[in-house]
Amino acid sequence: MLYITYYFDDLFNAKLAWESLPFVLSGLPMTLLVSIVSMFIGLILGLFLALARTSKNIALNIPARLYISFMRGTPILVFLFILYFGLPVIGIKLTALIAACIGFGLNSAAYIAEINRAALSSVDRGQWEAARALSLTNRETLMGIILPQAARIAVPPLTNVFLDIVKATSLAAVITVPELFQKAQIVAGREYDSMTLYILVALVYWPICAIIEWLQGKLEKRLSQFI
């Protein structure tokens, strides 16, 4: 038992973790900012991509398909490097924060587009016909009838995308965004105890994601009242 206690102390230094917690948490606002802005970009672009993806217009459909395929087929870390380190070669300089928000936003839009496409397709086509019979325009039908129903279907997978973004923001540390993981890396480098800080930052991400999951449940219940 004594051996196990010493082994655990070597693995996780509780005193160091507690003392480092305020500094690590100072990166939380940046983590949330990047996550929320990226998700907002992804939601807006993802909706347009989904509509283009389902369009019969080749000029809209093919570019949307290519965009989704490219973003889903390339690592987000490579894309972050292109935005932050590559674009300055052609004279475009982005701050680390802007590069991270754009990178995660554009990448998540591809996944959100496919979620939206599936959600929109799951709504009975007869509702479009019923709306036409009531002389509703396509825009009125989409905004007032189809999207509210599709939203409830899309909430769980969209929440998963948001959770992935929150966790993926740790990759922004490589382009110097001062978020949670970057703060943990600073302390780990100073104290020569990477394991303690990495376990600590994992324990910080866990409740954040748990809260998001709880909010997902609340949102699903609220949406179910209107459908």
N, C-alpha and C positions, 0 to 999 in steps of 0.2 A: 504493500500500500504506500509506504514511504517513497519507494522508487517511482511509482506512478505519479505521486504528487510532484516530485522533482522534475519528472519528464514533462508534466503538464505545465509547470512553471517555465520550463525552457521553451515550450511551444507557444504559450500565451502569457505574457506579462501583464497581469490585471492592473497593476499600479501604473505602468506606462500607458496602458490603454485608457484608463480613467483620466490621467493627466493630459493625454493627447486629444481626448474627445472634443473639447471646445474648439481647438484649432481645426480638427478634421471637419466638424460641423459648420465651420465658417465657410466651407465650400458648398454647403447644401443649397443656399439661395441660387448660386450659379448653376448647380445641377438642375434645379427645378425650372429656372429661367430657360435654359437650353432645351429642356424636355418639353415645356409648354409651348414655346415659340415654334419648335420643330414640329410638334404635333399639329399646331394650328396651320402651318404651311402645308403639312401633309394632308390634312383634312380638306383644305380648299382645293389644292392641286389634284388630290385623289378623286374628288367628286367630278371635276372636269374630265379627268382621264377616264373615269368609269363611263361617263356619258359618251365620250369620244370612242371608247373601246366597243361600246354597243351600237354605235352609229353605223348606218349602212353607207355612209359617205367615206370612200376610200381615203380621201385626203385627211380625214380625221382619224379613221380607224387604224391605218397602218402606222403612222407616227406614234400613236398611243401604244400600240402593241410593241413597237421597237423600244420605246422609252421604258415600258414596264419590264421587258425582257432584259434590257441592259442593266437597269438598276437592281433587279433581283439576281442578276448573274455576276455582279462585281462586288468585292468586299467593301464595306463602308470605310474601313481604314484607308484603303487605297484612294477612295474618293476624297477623304479628308486631306490626304497628302497632296492630291492634285489641286484642290481649292486653296490650300494654305501655302504650300511650297512650290507648286507648279505654275499657278496663274501669275505670280510676280515676274516670271520669265517673259510674259507678253505684256507686262506693264499694269496688270490688275492686282492690286494689293488689298487683301481683306484682313481684318483683325481676326484673331483666333476665335473670338465669340461669334462673329458673323459667319465665319467659315464653318464653324460647328453647327450653327442653326440651319444654315443653307444645306449643308451636307446631310444632316439627319432628316431635315424636312423633305428634300428631294428624294432621298432614298426611301423613306417611309411612305411617300406618296404612291409608289409603285405597289406596295402591299395593300395600302388602303384602297387603291383603285380596284384591285381584284376583290376585296371584301365588299366594296360598294356594288360592284357589278353583280356579284352573287346575290346580295341582298335585294337589289332592284329586280333581278330576274326571278326571285322567289315570290314576288307579289303577283297575284293572279292577273293575267293579261285581260281578263274580262272586265277589270276595273277601268282599264283604259277605254274600252268600248262603252262602258256605262257612262263614263265622263263625257265622251264624244256625244252620246245621246242626249246629255244634259247641256250640250253646246259649250262645254268648258274647253278652254284652249289647252294646248300641250303643257304650257308653263303652269297654268292653274292646276292641271291634273297632277303634274309632277310635284309641285310644291305643297299642294293641299291634301293630296290623297296618297300618292305613291311613296314619297320620301318619309312621311311620318311612320308608315308601316315598315318600310325598309330599315329605318333607324333602329327600331327595337331589335330587329334581327341582327343588325350590324354591331350593336353595343359590345357583346362579349369579345368578338375577334378584334374590334377596334381597341378595346381595353388591353388586349394582349400586345398589340402594336405599341401602345403607350408604355406598357411595362418594359417592353424590349428597348424602347428609346431611353427610358430612365436608366436602365442598366447599361446601355451602350454608351451613354454620356461619359463613362469612364475612359472610353477610347479618346475622348477629347483632351485627355491629359497629355497625349503625345504631341499635340500642337499648342501646348502651354495654356489651355483654358484652366483657370484655378477652381476646379470643381472638387467634389469629395475625394476621388481617387488621387488626384494630383496632390492634394493636401496630405493625404496619407503617405504618398511616396516621399514627400519632403521630410516628414518625421522619420520614416523608415530609413532614409539615407543618413539622417543626422544621428539616429540612435542605434543604427546597425541591428535593427530587429524588424525585418520585413514581415515575418510571420504574424507577429502580434498586430501590426497595423493593418495587414490584409484581412485578418479575421475580424478586426474592429470595423473596417469599412464594409465588410459583408454583413455584419450585424446591424449596421446603420441602414443599408439598402433594404434589408428584409422588412422592417416595419413600414417603411415608405411604400413598398409594393403592397403590403397587406392593407394599408389604408386605401390605396387606389382600388384594390379588389372590393373592399367594403363599399366604397362610393359607387362602384359598378353595380353592385346589388341594389343599392338605393335607387340608382337611375333606371335600372330595368323595371323595378316595381312602379316607379313614377310613370314611365312610358306605357306600361301595361294598362294603366287607368284610362288612357285615351285611345286605346285600340281595341 
